[in-house]
Amino acid sequence: MQKRRILSSSLLVGLMVWTVTGSVSAQTLSVTPPSVSSQRCTTGSLNVALSIPSSISALEVVLDYSGDAVINGVIVSVPGVALATTGVDLLTPGKIRFWALDLTGGTGCLSAGAYPVVATISYTTNDVCSGSLVISGGTFICPSPNNTAHQTQVVDCLTSAITPVTVTGSTITISNNPPSITCPLDQTMHWGQVLVVTATATDTDPVACESLTYSLTATSPGYASVAPSGPNAGKVTLAPTGGDVCVSTVGVIVTDECGAKDTCTFAVCVQNTPPVATCPTLPNRICWGEAATGQVTASDPDGGPVALNYTLNSFDGPGTMVITPSTGAYTWQTQETPNFISPPGGWTLCVKVSDGANVCDPCSPSNADTCCLKIIVIQTERLTIEKLHDVIQGGPADVEITLDSSYPNYPFAGFDFLLEYDASALTLLGVSEGGFITGNAWEYFTYRFGPNGNCAGACPSGKVRIVALAEQNNGAAHPDGYTNTSAGSSVLAILHFLVSDDRTLECQYAPIRWCWIDCGDNTLSSVSGDTLFISRYIYDLEGTFGDGGASSIDDPNVGFPTNLGAQAICDVDPDGTGPKLPPMRKVDFKNGGVDIVCAESIDARGDINLNGISNEIADAVVFTNYFVEGLGAFNINIDGQTAATEVNGDGLVLTVADLVYLIRVIVGDALPLPKLSHNAATALVTTTGELVSVDQELGAALFVFRGPAEVTLVQSGLAMKTGLRDGNTYAVVYPDFTAGSARNVVITPGAVVSSNATLVSAEVADYYGQSMSVATKIVPTTFAVRQNYPNPFNPSTKISFDLPVASEYVIAIYNVAGQRVDEIKGYAEAGSVEREWNAVGMASGVYFYTFKAGDFVTTKKMSLLK
């Protein structure tokens, strides 16, 4: 036993200093596992296995290591009590050296066999993305005493022989584990919002030597961003604008320190709320030839992404519809041609409003809204009073009231007409219904005039009211239609007149005109009864329908009664209660009348037998036969022969006086009278103060002054007779036959008479006995300004004033604060002048107007009441 202890001690010294070789069976030592993979920055361990064919009393292991790891330590763990004395030497870089000895004198030898673990080597891999740790058998140079090289070896327990050990090393492969990333779920959001979602990444590499960086793929939308690192690493911020509406794919990339990457994607649906268009609920009703204007409005709940844009979506009418892109206002100019007449229900206009956002289905399927409205074009009703030409006096004249027959009229179910005519030339015998009434089987038609009329009381002479209704009551019978197409006629009524045989009326025109005493006159009613159609334009004979009003004499501000159409107050629902719609100005009226034939166009005065030779004995025979036989004596042309009997120029036909004068002409006792041209010229009669003047030579003049008056003749060589008749003073001025020859004596231009009364009328004739038209003018003697009319007013009023001489004038208008708000300037000849002031845009209240002409200044007050 003592001997073995001595040997063990000697062996320990030998292991540290020199190597003794002996011949024993092969010994093996291996580092296990021989190959292993490891992560970077990871601590692991390797076992040292020993296989010995015989027992040993000492073990020395020398290993070399190199690569990307650090050896942390070695734990020697020989099983049992064998080789209980151990040691480890890691002082030399790249070297692992440990040993185990039996110092018991031979009782602790390690028995022969295979030992899987006699030592454990601990290591930690470096922070490298790829590398290795290689452990293999090595040598150790012991510096003392003689630099002996040691290697892995064992000492045989029985023989103490030192035997080298075959060493099998181990290689540890170091690698980087790639990261893994998970994206958030697909997102839906509205543009203009901000949303933050998180992409989550993991990496199995130790946290201590690993950091991850986040980024977005190049195809990700510009409104997305991601925090690359830090406490918010992986948080994706989505902030889309209006231009980003639609579906986009956001890609998130995670990258570790070694450049390993993983990518995930998620979809973002950016939504837009489309605008909401609002259409007018009622149809836009306009008259033929007018411009249809209106506006489609819209609201945009999200206010974008761009300003609303309005475009024409569709329009089924003719012509050009213009849409203002920025406002939705529309304008459509119609024309007075049949193709603009609306179909049943009207023309359809559809306007599209868009907010300009992208459109993608199903994420954001719409960026627009469309609304459709109706435009009803109501054709103008053109009503004409017929003009008859060359009507013979003393006979009938049937005058038709007609619709324009060139197109179907807009359906109407009733009318109320008020007409006036020249009662001195025409006698109304009656009114009968036209083909329009009978053809449509209307139930009610009547006319009223005289004391039984309806003209805000009894109708004065020369006025007649005509009323028709399609349906008087809702009985079993109903009208057949409401148009000239359904009736087969455009004649509404026929007025039956007797033309006066007063020969002073020959060559004259007897007018028949539309007239108004209130808003109900000359109106048509819609079939439903909710709308009253009133006048638009009034035309005289020279006017042409559809000329845009160039020949119109319509003036809606003159007041009632008038021949100028329905006045401005008629443009509103009279009682404001509905459901009536405001009246529509869609009826054009044209005046007519009877053109009385000139006698000279159908006869020659005194040519009773119409043989072309006047004032012969044969004419006297035919005329004499008339007094015995009556009109039967006129067997050539009753009207023409009757007109020829007006021989003496008194305006009466078929009189004994005409026969007497005809005989005088035949026997040479009188000269034939020439055919006269009535109203061949016009004379101007001017009143200046008390003086009455004329502007040209006259043969005679009749002046009528109001009430009892004193009249003085101013010119010499003339005679004057005065008298009181019907409450007025009549003064006739003529050449003074008593002073001698009256030949070539005339009333000369200038003052003729003077009077202290007002001149009511004048009648004049020239030297040759021809009647002349008269124009009167009153020249004031002093400056004067009258109160404006109407007053109060809205929005315009008229200011009239007198100028005794031609003057420049200024009307300055002030508000109650004394500020001048407007002025009217002008120049006028002497006389009465009227000017209008339009206060559109002015506030309601009291205003003052100051008139100045020359040295004359005056101020008056007026009231604007809106």
Secondary structure as UniProt FT lines:
FT   HELIX           2..17
FT   STRAND          27..32
FT   STRAND          35..39
FT   TURN            40..41
FT   STRAND          43..52
FT   STRAND          56..67
FT   STRAND          69..76
FT   TURN            80..83
FT   STRAND          85..89
FT   TURN            93..94
FT   STRAND          95..101
FT   TURN            107..108
FT   STRAND          113..125
FT   STRAND          130..137
FT   STRAND          140..142
FT   STRAND          148..150
FT   STRAND          153..156
FT   TURN            157..159
FT   STRAND          162..168
FT   STRAND          170..175
FT   STRAND          180..182
FT   STRAND          187..190
FT   TURN            191..192
FT   STRAND          195..198
FT   STRAND          200..202
FT   HELIX           207..209
FT   STRAND          213..216
FT   TURN            218..219
FT   TURN            222..223
FT   STRAND          224..226
FT   TURN            231..234
FT   STRAND          235..238
FT   HELIX           242..244
FT   STRAND          246..255
FT   TURN            257..258
FT   STRAND          261..271
FT   STRAND          276..278
FT   STRAND          284..287
FT   TURN            288..289
FT   STRAND          291..295
FT   STRAND          297..299
FT   TURN            301..302
FT   STRAND          309..315
FT   STRAND          321..323
FT   TURN            325..327
FT   STRAND          329..333
FT   HELIX           338..340
FT   TURN            344..345
FT   STRAND          347..354
FT   TURN            361..363
FT   STRAND          368..378
FT   STRAND          381..385
FT   STRAND          387..391
FT   TURN            393..394
FT   STRAND          396..403
FT   TURN            405..406
FT   STRAND          412..421
FT   TURN            423..425
FT   STRAND          426..433
FT   HELIX           435..439
FT   TURN            440..441
FT   STRAND          444..449
FT   HELIX           450..452
FT   TURN            461..462
FT   STRAND          463..469
FT   HELIX           484..487
FT   STRAND          491..499
FT   HELIX           503..505
FT   TURN            506..507
FT   STRAND          509..514
FT   TURN            519..522
FT   STRAND          523..526
FT   TURN            527..528
FT   STRAND          532..539
FT   TURN            541..542
FT   TURN            545..546
FT   TURN            548..551
FT   TURN            556..557
FT   HELIX           568..571
FT   STRAND          584..590
FT   STRAND          592..596
FT   HELIX           599..602
FT   TURN            605..606
FT   TURN            608..609
FT   HELIX           617..629
FT   HELIX           630..633
FT   HELIX           638..644
FT   HELIX           656..667
FT   TURN            678..679
FT   STRAND          682..688
FT   TURN            689..690
FT   STRAND          691..694
FT   STRAND          700..705
FT   STRAND          711..713
FT   STRAND          718..725
FT   TURN            726..727
FT   STRAND          728..735
FT   HELIX           737..739
FT   TURN            743..744
FT   STRAND          750..755
FT   STRAND          759..765
FT   TURN            767..768
FT   STRAND          771..779
FT   STRAND          784..785
FT   STRAND          796..803
FT   STRAND          807..815
FT   TURN            816..817
FT   STRAND          820..828
FT   STRAND          831..838
FT   TURN            840..841
FT   STRAND          845..853
FT   TURN            854..855
FT   STRAND          856..864
//
